[in-house]
Amino acid sequence: MFAPRQGVLYDMLRYQLGWTDQQGQPQDGAVELAFPGILALTACESLSGDYAPALPAAAAVELVRHFTLVHGEVQAGRVDSQERPSIWWVWGPAQAINAGDGLHALARPAMMRLLETGVAPDRTLSAVETLDRACLTMCEGQYSDLDFRDQLMVSAADYYEMVRKKTGALTACAAYAGALAGGASSETAACFSQAGSRLGMAWQLAQDVNDLWGQGGDGVTPANLLNKKKSLPLIYTLEKSPPAVKRELAAIYTKRALEPEDAARVIAILDNAGARDFADSAARDLLTESLSALDPAGLSEEGRRKIEQLAQLVIAGQV
């Protein structure tokens, strides 16, 4: 899809995908596939023993993921993304939005390439429709996520619904399309969709924990907390803490802008409330629900093992 396309727009897309630097020069090293794409490949391999038929599905969900990243970075004002400057910081917010739209537009023809791997036309169209619906649902979830930042009190139920839409919709699509590519029946593909939704939610919870405490538990706190993002650890603390703690958090979060020392104090409050342990436990519960959703799929022992291994990487924050 990219090879015949030239111009600054496609330079931006290649940069976002990690293929080139700001000057359009190829980057050294392999570009890692993110969890939704890995899930599509794993779903296919767990059913057929071969991941290759799901490569177009993995490419499609990866393009959609980057579309949401580019727009999300503009919305949050994040200067850095994926350990280098964000597209909007290099080329400006307007062109970043244009680049995000381009990534979204490329995802549909990428999914259509399932036809080239032998997937029947009706099943390919089902995968494309699921991708379109997932994109719309993700926009709903992103709206809620942004809206929550202007609210002090957000319920756990509202958070789970937001995460189901913002993150679970794409992973449900990835698992569904991967299962179709692997030859699954409509009923089995639906089981994979449900499992993918729960896995995606667990993945988001693991990301929330890593975002607050750092993958090594070292207290690294990036811009999401400073942007007043409402993640499950904070919501749990606000719901369960005594009034004095709630008032202190309210005083911090009603500031026009949070400072690094505010972030450090919030982390200390979350630690005292046991919020990290709660979020870790909630992620494990979602993992259990995900695997249970696959019970009717009749996977082989080896196929089941592949899904379980991926699920454990999710909980460990390694994908």
Steps between C-alpha positions, in 0.01 A plus 500: 500500500784740582756415233343698212390793715735797531479844658524658844172345615638151449831606653302586813325164496826310459645705786204422723532129426867511596634426153685829444636799689389862461711538186344193339806281549442131583526415868724222619348203679170319483169670581307307761134417443271617779258281691191528271699384199664221699155391618372474142795279404473288815126444455560376146793279602311350795237370258698413189858461615605783267490874566566610139137519382433766765783735397258741323283512814805569717604782264151650505467513879855634529413785262188578703699493823743756357210712374370524857850564637559794265167662581537421870838671512348815353213487750731446797777732378761226542831619358659155492361174369667161472824648636527775239316825409131469417383569145317814611814634669703455179243591232231684697157397638309557174727275296503244781122475479535456124757225554274324747217510249733350241588210730130439560427504127774245430367253757195400297686395182752323723220286647364437150826323421370204696363402160858450380568247778205285400233633736158482335344830383208489744735437793735775384210745481397396851850581622491840326160580650629406844797733451272789405276441800805474727629837378170668582483333841855608574405861427217465752746371757748779430223755547425355844869488593541869415173591672609323820797736530261785578323297770634430847282196575480224241354161594681172441205390285541806278873433473449137396248607235742761368785247482275242334437750224833680474726194517287186505328581171824479301626186672161336453526582128856366487404169660189468284680570173789275598258218579325542164836485327569179690188335365273545803124475472293810571421364846864434582607838365241660731663320795835645396344845474372482857833367622685772311288771659583379852868456413511853364348636819759310705769640271374853567501444876858374482592810300333722760705339777822531300418860418474589868772287654726415209561151368761445766286646778739793522247779535543636148195715435453636146267766370176300525468570872595863450226515235253384768420170334264292715638147515371215715755541785391862550130417469534220756678732742237771466222244556654324801703762687385697808369855452831667588683316222223576252524869589877498447465333161223742408723795592774364276277416204312830505822688431518652156818303432674232702867526590746210531484522880121457479552182299739366764243567773224328301720191458562493875126516568431221250768285662348551843156401369626177340385624160769322304415161650133560425567588137730199458229275642237653270723433200542137602122465536457629144760252381302217662181622333681516167621141518157380614345662192710263288372185670232438232755551219634146531865601467769236498726480801777666301268772371376575849857517628590766243212723614585446866864592441396824333260575785779462755715746305210746516476478877877534533490818290738349246290570186 
